[in-house]
């Protein structure tokens, strides 16, 4: 009796390994249920889901001469996804991706709708130079301490 892809059978778990479980089906053939085909959820340890001697329903997902690849996941219904209410209500303002960025009053671009691009660029360059000179001074002080040692 040849087994074909898509056949749903009942079998008995005969062995458990770290990468899956071996199942013997009614025809006497043995096949492997890979760890990824055991459950719709993450499987860390096969023995948490299956036990030797347990009867399971399996589906043939690949069949070569003498080798069967089986799936338990293919014959079990997909569990419903938890609703959003389970994780808390969604943000009322649309979440961080939809919020407008708040700028302080002295930040470039805040309240400067009347300024030209060149004026805003000039102010940005001045602010940038001030910040860079402060960080360069800090780096020079830090570097001079290392050189003395």
C-alpha positions in Angstrom: 0.0 0.0 0.0 1.7 3.2 -1.1 1.2 6.4 0.8 0.7 9.6 -1.1 1.2 13.2 -0.2 -2.0 14.5 1.4 -3.1 11.3 3.1 -4.3 11.7 6.7 -3.4 8.7 8.9 -3.4 7.7 12.5 -0.1 6.7 14.0 1.8 6.0 17.2 4.8 8.0 18.4 7.7 5.5 18.6 10.6 7.8 19.3 11.4 11.4 20.3 14.6 13.3 19.3 15.6 17.0 19.7 14.6 17.6 16.1 11.3 15.8 16.0 9.4 12.6 16.6 9.2 9.3 14.8 5.7 8.0 14.1 4.7 4.6 12.9 1.5 4.6 10.8 -1.0 1.8 10.2 0.8 0.5 7.2 3.8 -0.3 9.3 5.9 2.5 7.8 7.7 5.0 10.0 8.0 8.7 9.3 9.4 11.8 10.9 7.4 14.7 12.2 9.9 17.5 12.2 9.8 19.9 15.2 8.4 22.7 13.0 5.5 20.5 12.0 4.4 19.5 15.6 2.4 22.6 16.6 1.3 26.0 15.4 3.1 27.5 18.4 6.8 27.6 19.0 8.1 24.1 20.1 11.3 24.3 22.3 11.2 20.7 23.5 9.4 18.0 21.6 8.6 16.0 24.7 6.5 19.0 26.0 4.0 18.2 23.2 4.4 14.5 22.5 5.1 11.3 24.4 6.3 7.8 23.3 3.2 5.6 22.7 0.9 8.5 22.1 -1.6 8.1 19.2 -1.6 11.1 16.8 -3.2 12.1 13.5 -0.7 13.0 10.9 -0.7 14.1 7.3 1.8 13.0 4.7 3.6 16.1 3.4 6.4 14.4 1.5 7.0 10.9 0.5 10.2 9.4 -1.0 11.1 5.7 -1.3 11.3 4.5 2.3 11.0 8.0 3.8 7.9 9.8 5.0 7.7 13.4 6.2 4.7 13.8 8.4 2.9 16.8 9.9 0.7 17.0 13.0 0.2 20.8 12.5 -1.4 20.2 9.1 -4.3 18.2 10.6 -5.0 20.5 13.6 -7.0 23.7 13.3 -5.1 27.0 13.5 -5.8 28.6 16.9 -7.4 32.0 16.8 -5.1 35.0 17.2 -5.6 36.9 20.5 -7.6 40.1 20.1 -5.9 43.4 20.5 -7.9 43.9 23.7 -5.7 41.1 25.2 -2.6 43.2 24.9 -4.3 46.4 26.0 -6.3 49.0 24.1 -4.8 50.6 21.1 -3.4 54.1 21.6 -6.1 56.8 21.2 -3.8 59.1 19.3 -2.7 56.5 16.7 0.5 55.5 18.3 4.0 57.0 18.2 4.3 56.7 14.4 1.3 59.0 13.9 2.0 61.6 16.5 3.4 64.9 15.5 6.9 65.5 16.8 6.9 68.2 19.5 9.6 70.8 19.1 10.7 73.1 21.8 10.2 76.8 21.2 13.9 77.5 20.6 14.4 74.5 18.2 15.1 75.3 14.5 11.9 75.3 12.5 9.7 76.1 15.5 7.6 79.2 14.7 9.9 80.2 11.8 7.4 79.9 9.0 8.2 83.5 7.9 12.0 82.9 7.6 13.6 82.0 4.3 15.4 78.7 3.8 18.8 80.5 3.8 18.0 82.1 7.2 17.0 78.7 8.7 20.1 77.0 7.2 22.3 79.7 8.6 20.8 79.2 12.1 21.2 75.5 11.8 24.8 75.8 10.9 25.5 78.0 13.8 23.8 75.7 16.2 25.7 72.7 14.7 29.1 74.5 15.0 28.4 75.3 18.7 27.6 71.7 19.4 30.6 70.4 17.5 33.0 72.7 19.2 31.7 71.7 22.6 32.1 68.0 21.8 35.6 68.6 20.4 36.7 70.4 23.6 35.4 67.4 25.6 37.2 64.9 23.4 40.4 67.0 23.5 40.3 67.0 27.3 39.6 63.3 27.5 42.4 62.5 25.0 44.9 64.6 26.8 44.4 62.6 30.0 45.1 59.4 28.2 48.3 60.7 26.7 49.8 61.4 30.1 49.4 57.9 31.3 
